[in-house]
Amino acid sequence: MSASILSTNPAPANNTPGWAYLPSGMLIKWGNSVATGSTTILFPVAANIPVFSTVVSAGVTTTGAGTDTFAQLTTFSSVGMVVYGSQRTAVATAATTFQYYAIGY
């Protein structure tokens, strides 16, 4: 079994959220978002985007090296995750752009 965003959109634009079934049957979703303080991010779901039953791993990577922000994954579930965005050099929240991935089934 395999399928992906390319099954329904043959040429997705850069920075477009996406998904794919891996040959093992695992589902992976990815995308970009912004967190300011503790922010809930919902995984994309639509008629052509499958729903997770369980997420077994998730991660975030702050974009824009050299910025004074970072993103920290605090919790995740089958519908989304909570990401905390803040400054690195001060005790303050900050709008933090990041990329995420989630793997499940």
N, C-alpha and C positions, 0 to 999 in steps of 0.2 A: 504494500500500500504506500503510495506517495501522492502528494499534492502540495501546492503552495500558492502564494499570492499570484504567481505566474499562471495558475490555472484559470484565473478570472481577470487578470490585468497583465497583458503581455509585456508592458513597458512601464513599470512603476517609476515615478520620479525619485531623485535623490532625497534622502531624509523622509521617505514615506514609511509608515509602519508596515510590517509584513508578518508573514507566518509561513511555516512549512511543516509538513509531516516528514519526519526522518524515516529512512528505510526500516528502522526498528519499530515504527509505529508511534514513537514519541512525537510530541507537538512542540515546536519552538515558535515563539513570538518575539518581535523586537520593535523598537521605536525610539522616538525622541520625546522629551517632555521637559517641563520646568517645575522645580520645587522651591518654595519659599517657606522655610520652617518645615513643620511636619505637614506633608501634602499627600493625599490619597490619589494614586494613579490607577485608573481602571484599564485593564487589557482590552484591546479592540475586539468587538464582537459584532457581527452583522450576518445577514443571510448567507454570505459566502465565506465568512471567517468562523472557524470552529471554536467551540467553547472548551476551556480546560475542565476536566473533572478533578484533577489534582495537579498542583505545581510542585515539582521536586527540587527545583533550583531556580534562582533568580539573581540578577546582579545589575549594578549600575556603574557607569563610567562617566565621570565629569568631563565635559568637552571644553575646549579652549585652554590649553596649557598656558600657564602664566597668569591666569585669572586668580582672584583672591577668593574663590569659592570652592566648595566641595559638596558632593551629594553622598549621603549614607543611606543604604537600604536598611530599614528598621524591622519591617514585617512583610510577609507576602502570603497570599491565599490563591484560590483558584480563580478569583475574579479581579484581583489587582494587588497593589502593594502600597506601602507607605514609605515615602522617601523624605529624608530631612535635608534641606538645603540651607547652607550657612556660609559665613565667611571663614577663611582659614586662620586669619591673623587677629581676629577680634571675636568677642562673644556676642554675636549678632546674627540674626537670620539674614539671608540674602537670596535673591532670585538666582537659581542655579540651573543652567541648562545641562542636561545629561542624556545619555543613551542607555537603554535598558534591553535586557533579554530575559526570557523566562522559558524554562523547559519543563514539560509535564506530559500528561496524557489525558 
